[in-house]
Amino acid sequence: MSENEANELKRSVSWKQGMFIALGVPLLILPSIYDVSSIVWGLCIAVWSISVLQGFVQNLAYGEMVTVFPRATGLPGCAQTVFTAEEKTSKYDKGKLIGAFSAWCYWFAWTPVVAIFTMLIGDYLIQMFEIDVLTSGWTGLFVYLGVGIVIVLLMLLLGSRGLEGGATFGTILAIISIVPMVIILLGAFAVGMFDFNNITTEFTTPTWTWGIQDIVLLLGCFGLAQWSACAWETAAIYGPEYKEPGKDVPKALFGCGIICLILYFFVSTTVFGSLGATGIEDAGYASLVPISEQVFGHVGSYIALGLLIAAMVLIIQTGFLGSSRTLHSMAQEGNLPSWFSKLNKYGMPLNAMLFVSVFNMLLVAIVGYSAWIIESGDTVMTILSASAMGYCIANGIALAAYVKTKTNARFKDAERPFRAPRGWKYVIMVMCALQFFVWLPCLVYWSWYLSEGYTPAILGAIIILVFIPIWFWVQGKGNAAAE
């Protein structure tokens, strides 16, 4: 077997397995319900629903593009393939840098899912067991770190043995993830906790005037919401591993999309209708804890929330596997050190998985220390909004890549097993402009307004921009080796 064959991901995944792995995406709404609803109150229901519909618009293009390049690893691989020049004309290919930068931003969009849900699980455990973190902030930090260590070890154990085994595990978790969340929320109707008046009377804040600031904050909410509501495109990440990419990619994408549309509307409506703005503020990031306790009682809620925490492991697995494959793809394209492209005997990018694990543990440690010890006010939102900025950039470049495949002579006649509707490139041009000129700047302002500081923007900028010198170093090293 040649080195290229050894480093090529195996085609062993069906569309159902890909969909099940991505089916944890609806849980991405949980860490951001608190932040979005604190800005727009009941209007958050419209934000989530419209954002999922935005996902359908974008994913029609992504589904087509991924099948044009079946050997590319989802959106990052496609962007790198499209923007890299067919023939190298200079020492540093600017087109290759654009594609690589998109892939890096996409990696940063997905990788912190591990840290975000590690901290969210910590928040749920602290509320469920009434752990005293006020007298000693170190207790909260140790909860975060303890949960993080267990999770990354579990992800390494499952992921290192192959995606097919991981998909089987994902299938099991998919069942126990949707069921407990739906049961908890349906219970709010059964016990009379849901009150539609909470939505009608608190649809917007009392100070809402539809002025410039209100509109910018609303648009910032859309920039943040798409991080979760559009994220079911992750089903396309496994393009090189589907048995029949032309058929499996669209099935996996839209199967997951329909489920997301239903669940995002249901979850946002039920949570806000049950708790109202004040109840969500009191619950913080663990928004399902008070609902579960009222529906099932103190003891019964442990079982329901325990299953919900198990479901969070599913979305962590989605982010873990997707981000490690992005690093693998980038290394294969010569945009990161070759160390990231090495596969183990099961054909899995173990080195990339190790890097993802260490990176997320550092995020948990840094933000956890800042939140619990320094008491700076940093929260899950610090990481989430910074990550969402990377998602805006990655989407913008990936959408531009799709437009290029429809207009560039090099790609426009390529075989397309799946096609978006005629003229869809014009729709995508508009979506591309929205990403760069509306969602991103409004999200930066939104994060500053909510955190009363620049920490999210600074954190996002450092992690996103550090890739540029790394890329030039890798290219220079490659050129030196070639000489």
Residue pairs with C-beta under 8 A, 6 or more apart in sequence:
6 343
7 332
7 341
7 342
7 343
8 240
8 347
9 73
9 240
9 241
9 325
9 328
9 343
9 347
10 162
10 241
10 347
11 240
11 241
11 242
11 243
12 162
12 163
12 164
12 241
12 243
13 163
13 164
13 167
13 238
13 241
13 242
13 243
13 248
14 242
14 243
14 248
15 242
15 247
15 248
15 249
15 251
15 252
15 255
16 171
16 252
17 163
17 164
17 167
17 168
17 170
17 171
18 167
18 235
18 238
18 241
18 242
18 248
18 249
18 252
19 235
19 251
19 252
19 255
19 256
20 167
20 170
20 171
20 174
21 163
21 166
21 167
21 170
21 234
21 235
21 238
21 317
21 318
21 321
22 232
22 234
22 235
22 252
22 256
22 318
23 170
23 174
23 177
23 178
23 256
23 259
23 314
24 170
24 173
24 174
24 177
24 311
24 312
24 314
24 315
24 316
24 317
24 318
25 228
25 231
25 232
25 234
25 256
25 260
25 315
25 318
26 178
26 181
26 259
26 260
26 263
26 264
26 267
27 117
27 177
27 181
27 311
27 312
27 314
27 315
28 113
28 227
28 228
28 229
28 231
28 315
29 48
29 228
29 229
29 263
29 264
29 267
29 268
30 120
30 285
30 287
30 288
30 312
31 116
31 117
31 120
31 285
31 380
31 381
31 384
32 224
32 225
32 227
32 228
32 381
32 384
33 44
33 267
33 268
33 271
33 280
33 287
34 280
34 281
34 283
34 284
34 285
34 287
35 224
35 381
35 384
35 385
35 450
36 44
36 47
36 48
36 221
36 224
36 225
37 44
37 271
37 272
37 277
37 280
38 277
38 280
38 281
38 450
39 205
39 217
39 218
39 220
39 221
39 446
39 449
39 450
40 47
40 204
40 205
40 208
40 217
40 218
40 221
41 202
41 203
41 204
41 205
41 208
41 272
41 277
42 198
42 199
42 200
42 202
42 203
42 204
42 272
42 277
43 203
43 204
43 218
44 221
44 268
44 272
45 199
45 265
45 268
45 269
45 272
47 218
47 221
47 222
47 225
48 225
48 229
48 264
48 265
48 267
48 268
49 261
49 264
49 265
49 268
50 222
51 222
51 225
51 226
51 228
51 229
51 230
51 264
52 229
52 230
52 257
52 260
52 261
52 264
52 265
53 261
54 222
54 226
54 229
54 230
54 431
55 226
55 229
55 230
55 231
55 232
55 233
55 257
55 260
56 254
56 257
56 261
57 427
57 428
57 431
58 230
58 233
58 395
58 399
58 428
58 431
59 230
59 232
59 233
59 236
59 253
59 254
59 257
60 420
60 421
60 424
61 399
61 402
61 420
61 424
61 425
61 428
62 75
62 233
62 236
62 253
62 398
62 402
63 236
63 249
63 250
63 253
63 254
63 418
63 420
64 402
64 416
64 418
64 419
64 420
64 424
65 75
65 78
65 398
65 401
65 402
65 405
66 72
66 74
66 75
66 78
66 236
66 239
66 245
66 249
67 239
67 245
67 246
67 249
67 250
67 416
67 417
67 418
68 78
68 405
68 411
68 414
68 415
68 416
69 77
69 78
69 81
69 82
69 239
70 239
70 240
70 245
70 246
71 77
71 240
72 78
72 80
72 81
72 239
72 240
72 329
73 237
73 239
73 240
73 325
73 326
73 328
73 329
74 233
74 234
74 236
74 237
74 238
74 239
74 322
74 325
74 326
74 329
75 102
75 106
75 233
75 236
75 237
75 394
75 398
76 102
76 103
76 106
76 107
76 326
76 329
76 330
76 394
77 103
77 239
77 240
77 329
77 333
78 398
78 401
79 98
79 99
79 102
79 103
79 106
79 397
79 398
79 401
80 96
80 99
80 100
80 102
80 103
80 329
80 330
80 333
80 335
81 99
81 333
82 99
82 401
82 404
82 405
82 408
82 411
83 95
83 96
83 98
83 99
83 102
83 397
83 401
83 404
84 93
84 95
84 96
84 99
84 333
85 93
85 95
85 96
86 410
91 475
91 479
92 472
92 475
93 475
96 333
96 334
96 335
97 468
97 471
98 397
99 333
99 335
99 397
99 401
100 330
100 333
100 335
100 467
100 471
101 393
101 397
101 467
101 468
101 471
102 393
102 394
102 397
102 398
102 401
103 326
103 329
103 330
103 333
103 335
103 394
104 330
104 335
104 464
104 467
105 390
105 391
105 393
105 394
105 397
105 464
106 326
106 390
106 391
106 394
106 398
107 323
107 326
107 327
107 330
107 390
108 387
108 390
108 394
108 460
108 463
108 464
109 227
109 387
109 388
109 390
109 391
109 394
110 231
110 234
110 319
110 322
110 323
110 326
111 319
111 323
111 356
111 359
111 360
111 387
112 319
112 360
112 363
112 383
112 384
112 386
112 387
113 315
113 316
113 318
113 319
113 320
113 323
113 387
114 148
114 151
114 152
114 155
114 316
114 319
114 320
114 323
114 356
114 357
114 360
115 148
115 360
115 361
115 363
115 364
115 367
115 383
116 380
116 383
116 384
116 387
117 312
117 313
117 315
117 316
117 319
118 144
118 147
118 148
118 151
118 316
118 360
118 364
119 144
119 364
119 367
119 368
119 380
119 383
120 285
120 286
120 312
120 380
121 147
121 151
121 309
121 312
122 140
122 143
122 144
122 147
123 284
123 285
123 286
123 380
124 286
124 289
124 305
124 308
124 309
125 131
125 143
125 147
125 309
126 133
126 140
126 143
126 286
127 283
127 284
127 286
127 289
128 286
128 289
128 301
128 302
128 305
131 139
131 140
131 143
132 139
133 139
133 140
133 143
133 372
137 371
137 372
137 373
137 375
138 372
138 373
139 372
140 368
140 371
140 372
141 365
141 368
141 369
141 372
141 373
144 364
144 365
144 368
144 372
145 361
145 364
145 365
145 368
148 360
148 361
148 364
149 361
151 313
151 316
152 357
152 360
152 361
154 313
155 316
155 317
155 320
155 353
155 357
156 350
156 353
156 354
156 357
158 165
158 166
158 169
158 317
159 166
159 317
159 320
159 321
159 324
159 348
159 353
160 344
160 346
160 348
160 350
160 353
161 346
161 348
162 346
162 347
162 348
163 238
163 241
163 321
163 348
166 317
166 321
169 317
170 314
170 317
170 318
173 310
173 311
173 313
173 314
173 317
174 314
176 307
176 310
176 311
177 307
177 308
177 310
177 311
177 312
177 314
177 315
178 259
178 263
178 311
179 307
180 304
180 305
180 307
180 308
180 311
181 263
181 267
181 288
181 308
181 311
182 263
182 266
183 304
184 288
184 291
184 292
184 295
184 296
184 304
184 305
184 308
185 266
185 267
185 270
185 271
185 274
185 288
185 291
187 193
187 291
187 292
187 295
187 296
188 194
188 270
188 273
188 274
188 291
188 294
188 295
189 270
190 295
191 294
191 295
193 274
193 291
193 294
193 295
194 270
194 273
194 274
195 273
195 274
195 276
196 273
198 272
198 273
198 274
198 275
198 276
198 277
199 269
199 272
199 273
202 272
202 276
202 277
205 277
208 214
216 442
216 445
216 446
217 442
217 445
217 446
217 449
219 438
219 439
219 442
220 439
220 442
220 443
220 444
220 445
220 446
220 447
220 449
221 446
222 439
222 442
223 388
223 392
223 438
223 439
223 440
223 442
223 443
223 446
224 384
224 385
224 388
224 443
224 446
226 388
226 391
226 392
226 395
226 439
227 384
227 387
227 388
227 391
229 260
229 264
230 395
231 391
232 253
232 256
232 257
232 260
233 253
234 318
234 322
235 249
235 252
235 253
235 256
236 249
236 252
236 253
237 321
237 322
237 325
237 326
238 252
238 325
239 245
239 249
242 248
242 249
242 252
245 417
246 417
246 418
247 417
249 418
250 418
271 280
271 287
271 288
271 291
272 280
274 291
275 282
275 283
275 287
275 290
275 291
279 290
280 287
282 290
283 289
283 290
285 379
285 380
288 305
288 308
289 301
289 305
292 301
292 304
292 305
292 308
293 301
295 301
295 304
296 303
296 304
320 353
320 356
320 357
323 352
323 356
324 349
324 352
324 353
324 355
324 356
325 349
325 352
327 336
327 340
327 349
327 352
327 355
327 356
328 340
328 341
328 343
328 349
328 352
330 336
330 340
331 337
331 338
331 339
331 340
331 341
331 352
332 341
334 474
334 475
334 478
335 471
335 474
336 470
336 471
336 474
337 474
339 351
340 349
340 351
340 352
340 355
341 349
341 351
342 349
342 350
342 351
343 349
343 350
344 350
363 383
367 378
367 379
367 380
367 382
367 383
370 376
370 378
370 382
371 377
371 378
371 379
376 455
377 451
377 452
377 453
378 451
378 455
381 447
381 450
381 451
381 456
382 451
382 455
382 456
382 459
383 456
383 459
385 443
385 446
385 447
385 450
385 451
385 456
385 460
386 447
386 456
386 457
386 459
386 460
386 463
387 460
388 443
389 440
389 443
389 444
389 447
389 456
389 457
389 460
389 464
390 460
390 463
390 464
392 435
392 436
392 439
392 440
392 443
393 435
393 436
393 440
393 464
395 431
395 435
396 432
396 435
396 436
396 440
399 428
399 429
399 431
399 432
399 435
400 432
402 425
402 428
403 425
403 428
403 429
403 432
404 411
405 411
405 412
405 414
406 412
406 425
407 425
444 457
447 456
447 457
448 454
448 456
448 457
